[in-house]
Amino acid sequence: MNERPLVEVKNLREYFNINVGMFKTKPLKAVDDVSFTIKKGETLGLVGESGCGKTTVGRTLLHLYKPTGGEIIFDGQPIKTKSEINEFRKKATMVFQDPYSSLNPRMTVSDIIGEPLDIHKMYSSREEREQRILELMDHVGLNSEHASRYAHEFSGGQRQRIGIARALALKPEFIVCDEPVSALDVSIQAQVINMFDELQEKMGLTYLFIAHDILVVRHISDRIAVMYLGKMVELADAAEIYERPLHPYTKSLMSAVPQPDPKVARANKRIVLSGDIPSPLNAPSGCPFRTRCPYAQDKCAEAMPEFKEVAPGHFVACHLV
């Protein structure tokens, strides 16, 4: 089972320089020393509250932002030079969070979906291009008569389907799904997530699925990674994170998941965190979670805990585990 992972991220860092006064800048550490792997055909869920850096991980992975440090390896090949990034972008794409602002309002649906085909010259004739666009629309449940309409004529769920069809245009192997259902109604969310599942089976896709709703992630993920303030704090199989969360932050996230059974819900002790998330510009020393952690000790302020394997496949960054 020692197969090579499709995506390897090693010590990824993404710092943005922020002006803090006259000619003074300070690095905002949006992603700080994050490492993970994704196997072929697997879905890794990435969870955390707003502002923890999960979207930045996805965008930096695809080189939409130039990484400040670290390594991104795809199918055994490090992605560094311009030509490597261009090749990588044929095999890896992104579905964006907001189906309203990620589609060009001046373009028809067929032009939006066909744009990646035009950029990478992936067809030999107009007929082939048309055929491919209709095929993609069929994959995501859109009718062929939708092709000549504009994005604003569709509902949020249909727009997200257009975005997904565009992401599939180049027959990618890997897709970064950046909160693809958070802007949709709950009833539509289930349809879109089921569609992601079906597409994965049909096309052998690999996903990095970013979300802040841990229930959404549980439904689709094989493994779940939890982020807090630019750091990865826990990573394990989806069932394992559900049954046995180890990091205090993951425990508090899990305690907030609504339980359908009233008896279980009453017995379930909600762990409420005190205080607000610190600003990534002035992150606390040592463990970033210590200012809100009910178990924080002196050593938590001194050093960032190592992200280590505490059980087979279960990684945690906490001094107390």
C-alpha positions as CSV (number, residue, x, y, z in Angstrom):
1,M,0.0,0.0,0.0
2,N,3.1,2.2,-0.1
3,E,2.0,4.0,-3.3
4,R,3.2,7.5,-4.1
5,P,0.8,10.2,-3.1
6,L,-0.6,12.3,-5.9
7,V,-0.1,15.6,-4.0
8,E,2.6,16.3,-1.5
9,V,2.8,19.6,0.4
10,K,5.9,20.1,2.5
11,N,6.3,23.0,5.0
12,L,4.2,25.3,2.9
13,R,4.4,29.0,3.9
14,E,2.5,31.9,2.6
15,Y,3.3,35.3,4.1
16,F,1.7,38.6,2.9
17,N,3.5,41.9,3.7
18,I,1.1,44.3,5.4
19,N,1.8,48.0,5.8
20,V,1.8,48.9,9.4
21,G,3.1,52.5,9.3
22,M,5.4,54.8,7.4
23,F,7.5,52.5,5.1
24,K,7.1,49.7,7.6
25,T,5.7,46.3,6.7
26,K,5.0,43.2,8.8
27,P,4.5,39.7,7.5
28,L,1.0,38.3,7.9
29,K,1.5,34.5,8.2
30,A,-1.6,33.3,6.4
31,V,-0.1,29.8,6.1
32,D,2.7,28.8,8.3
33,D,4.6,25.5,7.9
34,V,1.7,23.3,6.7
35,S,2.4,19.7,5.4
36,F,0.1,17.0,4.1
37,T,-0.3,14.4,1.4
38,I,-3.3,13.4,-0.7
39,K,-3.4,9.9,-2.3
40,K,-4.9,9.4,-5.8
41,G,-8.7,9.1,-5.7
42,E,-8.9,10.4,-2.2
43,T,-10.7,13.4,-0.7
44,L,-8.9,15.4,2.0
45,G,-11.3,17.7,3.9
46,L,-9.7,20.9,5.2
47,V,-11.6,22.5,8.0
48,G,-11.3,25.6,10.2
49,E,-13.1,28.8,11.0
50,S,-13.0,31.9,8.8
51,G,-9.6,33.5,8.5
52,C,-7.5,30.4,9.5
53,G,-5.8,30.2,6.1
54,K,-7.6,27.3,4.5
55,T,-8.4,29.1,1.2
56,T,-4.9,30.4,1.1
57,V,-3.6,26.8,1.3
58,G,-5.7,25.9,-1.8
59,R,-4.7,28.9,-3.8
60,T,-1.0,28.6,-2.9
61,L,-1.1,24.9,-3.8
62,L,-2.2,25.9,-7.3
63,H,0.3,28.7,-7.5
64,L,-2.4,31.4,-7.7
65,Y,-0.3,32.9,-4.9
66,K,3.5,32.5,-5.2
67,P,4.5,30.3,-2.1
68,T,6.8,32.1,0.4
69,G,8.4,28.8,1.2
70,G,8.0,25.1,1.2
71,E,7.5,22.5,-1.6
72,I,4.6,21.4,-3.7
73,I,5.1,18.0,-5.4
74,F,2.5,16.7,-7.9
75,D,2.8,13.0,-9.0
76,G,6.4,12.9,-7.9
77,Q,7.3,16.1,-9.8
78,P,8.2,19.3,-7.8
79,I,6.3,22.3,-9.2
80,K,8.6,25.3,-9.4
81,T,9.3,26.7,-12.9
82,K,6.9,28.5,-15.1
83,S,6.6,25.6,-17.6
84,E,6.0,23.1,-14.7
85,I,3.2,25.4,-13.3
86,N,1.6,25.6,-16.8
87,E,1.6,21.8,-17.1
88,F,0.4,21.4,-13.6
89,R,-2.6,23.7,-14.3
90,K,-3.8,21.3,-16.9
91,K,-4.0,18.6,-14.3
92,A,-5.1,20.6,-11.3
93,T,-8.0,23.1,-11.2
94,M,-10.2,24.9,-8.7
95,V,-13.9,25.4,-7.9
96,F,-14.3,28.7,-6.3
97,Q,-16.5,29.6,-3.3
98,D,-18.7,32.3,-4.7
99,P,-20.6,31.2,-7.8
100,Y,-21.7,34.8,-8.4
101,S,-18.3,36.5,-8.7
102,S,-16.2,33.7,-10.1
103,L,-18.1,33.6,-13.5
104,N,-17.8,36.4,-16.1
105,P,-21.2,38.1,-16.5
106,R,-20.3,39.0,-20.1
107,M,-19.8,35.5,-21.3
108,T,-22.3,32.8,-22.2
109,V,-22.2,29.5,-20.4
110,S,-20.6,27.8,-23.4
111,D,-17.8,30.4,-23.5
112,I,-17.2,30.1,-19.7
113,I,-16.9,26.3,-19.9
114,G,-14.9,26.5,-23.1
115,E,-12.4,29.1,-21.9
116,P,-9.9,26.5,-20.4
117,L,-10.1,24.6,-23.7
118,D,-9.3,27.8,-25.7
119,I,-6.4,28.8,-23.4
120,H,-4.7,25.4,-23.6
121,K,-5.8,24.7,-27.3
122,M,-7.4,21.4,-26.4
123,Y,-9.5,20.9,-29.6
124,S,-8.9,20.6,-33.3
125,S,-12.2,21.9,-34.7
126,R,-15.2,24.0,-33.6
127,E,-17.3,20.8,-33.7
128,E,-15.0,19.1,-31.2
129,R,-15.1,22.1,-28.9
130,E,-18.9,22.3,-29.0
131,Q,-19.2,18.5,-28.4
132,R,-16.8,18.7,-25.4
133,I,-18.8,21.6,-23.9
134,L,-22.1,19.8,-24.2
135,E,-20.5,16.7,-22.7
136,L,-19.3,18.7,-19.7
137,M,-22.7,20.3,-19.2
138,D,-24.3,16.9,-19.3
139,H,-21.8,15.7,-16.6
140,V,-23.0,18.4,-14.2
141,G,-26.7,18.1,-14.9
142,L,-27.2,21.2,-17.2
143,N,-29.3,21.1,-20.4
144,S,-27.8,21.8,-23.8
145,E,-30.2,24.7,-24.3
146,H,-28.5,26.5,-21.3
147,A,-25.3,26.9,-23.4
148,S,-26.3,30.2,-25.0
149,R,-27.5,31.8,-21.8
150,Y,-25.6,34.1,-19.4
151,A,-24.6,33.3,-15.8
152,H,-27.0,35.8,-14.2
153,E,-30.0,33.9,-15.6
154,F,-29.2,31.0,-13.3
155,S,-29.7,30.2,-9.6
156,G,-26.7,29.8,-7.2
157,G,-26.8,26.0,-7.4
158,Q,-26.8,26.1,-11.2
159,R,-24.0,28.6,-11.3
160,Q,-21.9,26.4,-9.1
161,R,-22.5,23.6,-11.6
162,I,-21.2,25.9,-14.4
163,G,-18.1,26.5,-12.3
164,I,-17.7,22.8,-11.8
165,A,-18.1,22.1,-15.5
166,R,-15.4,24.7,-16.2
167,A,-13.1,23.0,-13.7
168,L,-13.6,19.6,-15.4
169,A,-12.9,21.0,-18.9
170,L,-9.3,19.9,-19.1
171,K,-9.9,16.4,-17.6
172,P,-8.0,17.3,-14.5
173,E,-6.7,14.7,-11.9
174,F,-6.9,17.0,-8.9
175,I,-9.5,19.7,-7.9
176,V,-9.3,22.2,-5.1
177,C,-12.9,22.8,-4.0
178,D,-12.8,26.0,-2.0
179,E,-16.0,26.0,0.1
180,P,-18.0,25.2,-3.1
181,V,-21.3,24.8,-1.2
182,S,-21.1,27.5,1.5
183,A,-23.0,30.1,-0.6
184,L,-25.8,27.6,-1.5
185,D,-29.1,26.7,0.2
186,V,-28.9,23.6,2.4
187,S,-31.2,21.6,0.1
188,I,-28.9,22.4,-2.9
189,Q,-25.8,21.7,-0.9
190,A,-26.6,18.0,-0.7
191,Q,-27.2,17.8,-4.5
192,V,-23.9,19.4,-5.3
193,I,-21.9,17.3,-2.8
194,N,-23.5,14.1,-4.2
195,M,-22.5,15.3,-7.6
196,F,-18.9,15.7,-6.5
197,D,-19.0,12.1,-5.2
198,E,-20.4,10.8,-8.5
199,L,-17.8,12.7,-10.6
200,Q,-15.1,11.4,-8.4
201,E,-16.2,7.8,-9.0
202,K,-16.7,8.4,-12.7
203,M,-13.5,10.3,-13.5
204,G,-11.1,9.1,-10.7
205,L,-10.7,12.6,-9.3
206,T,-8.7,13.6,-6.2
207,Y,-10.1,16.5,-4.1
208,L,-8.9,18.9,-1.5
209,F,-12.2,19.9,-0.1
210,I,-12.1,23.1,1.9
211,A,-15.1,24.0,4.2
212,H,-15.9,25.5,7.5
213,D,-18.9,23.2,8.1
214,I,-17.5,20.0,9.5
215,L,-20.7,18.1,8.6
216,V,-20.3,18.9,4.9
217,V,-16.7,17.7,5.1
218,R,-17.6,14.5,6.9
219,H,-20.0,13.4,4.2
220,I,-17.4,13.6,1.4
221,S,-13.9,13.2,3.0
222,D,-11.7,10.2,3.5
223,R,-9.5,12.1,5.8
224,I,-9.9,15.5,7.6
225,A,-7.3,18.1,8.4
226,V,-8.1,20.9,10.9
227,M,-6.4,24.3,10.7
228,Y,-6.2,27.1,13.2
229,L,-4.5,30.5,12.5
230,G,-2.3,29.3,9.7
231,K,-1.2,26.1,11.3
232,M,-2.4,22.6,10.9
233,V,-3.4,21.2,14.3
234,E,-4.9,17.8,13.6
235,L,-5.1,15.3,10.7
236,A,-6.7,11.8,10.7
237,D,-9.3,9.6,9.0
238,A,-12.8,11.2,8.9
239,A,-14.3,8.6,11.2
240,E,-11.4,8.8,13.6
241,I,-11.7,12.6,13.9
242,Y,-15.4,12.2,14.6
243,E,-15.0,9.4,17.2
244,R,-11.8,10.5,18.8
245,P,-10.7,14.1,18.3
246,L,-7.5,14.8,20.3
247,H,-6.7,18.5,19.8
248,P,-8.7,20.8,22.2
249,Y,-9.7,22.9,19.1
250,T,-11.0,19.9,17.2
251,K,-13.0,18.8,20.3
252,S,-14.7,22.2,20.5
253,L,-15.5,22.1,16.7
254,M,-17.0,18.6,17.2
255,S,-19.0,19.6,20.2
256,A,-20.8,22.2,18.1
257,V,-22.1,19.7,15.5
258,P,-25.9,19.4,15.9
259,Q,-27.1,16.0,17.0
260,P,-30.4,14.7,15.6
261,D,-31.2,12.6,18.6
262,P,-32.5,14.7,21.5
263,K,-31.1,12.3,24.1
264,V,-27.6,12.4,22.6
265,A,-27.9,16.2,22.1
266,R,-28.7,16.7,25.8
267,A,-25.8,14.5,27.0
268,N,-23.4,16.2,24.5
269,K,-21.5,18.9,26.4
270,R,-20.9,21.9,24.2
271,I,-17.3,23.2,24.6
272,V,-17.6,27.0,24.2
273,L,-14.3,28.7,23.5
274,S,-13.6,32.0,25.3
275,G,-12.2,35.1,23.6
276,D,-11.8,35.9,19.9
277,I,-9.4,34.5,17.3
278,P,-6.1,36.5,17.6
279,S,-5.0,38.4,14.5
280,P,-2.6,36.5,12.3
281,L,-0.5,39.8,12.3
282,N,0.1,39.5,16.0
283,A,-0.2,35.7,16.6
284,P,0.5,34.4,20.1
285,S,3.9,32.9,20.8
286,G,4.2,29.1,20.9
287,C,0.9,27.3,20.2
288,P,-1.5,29.7,18.3
289,F,-4.5,28.2,20.2
290,R,-3.2,28.7,23.7
291,T,-5.0,32.0,24.3
292,R,-8.4,30.2,23.9
293,C,-7.4,26.8,25.2
294,P,-9.0,25.6,28.5
295,Y,-5.9,23.4,29.1
296,A,-3.1,25.9,28.3
297,Q,0.1,25.6,30.3
298,D,3.3,27.6,30.5
299,K,5.1,25.4,28.0
300,C,2.4,26.2,25.4
301,A,3.6,29.8,25.3
302,E,7.2,28.8,24.9
303,A,7.2,26.6,21.8
304,M,5.0,25.6,18.9
305,P,4.1,21.9,19.5
306,E,5.4,19.6,16.8
307,F,2.9,18.2,14.4
308,K,3.5,14.5,15.2
309,E,1.9,11.1,14.6
310,V,0.3,9.9,17.9
311,A,-1.5,6.9,16.4
312,P,-1.3,5.3,12.9
313,G,-2.3,8.0,10.5
314,H,-3.5,10.4,13.3
315,F,-1.3,13.6,13.5
316,V,-1.7,16.2,16.2
317,A,0.1,19.4,17.2
318,C,-0.4,19.7,20.9
319,H,2.0,19.5,24.0
320,L,-0.7,17.8,26.0
321,V,-1.6,14.9,23.8
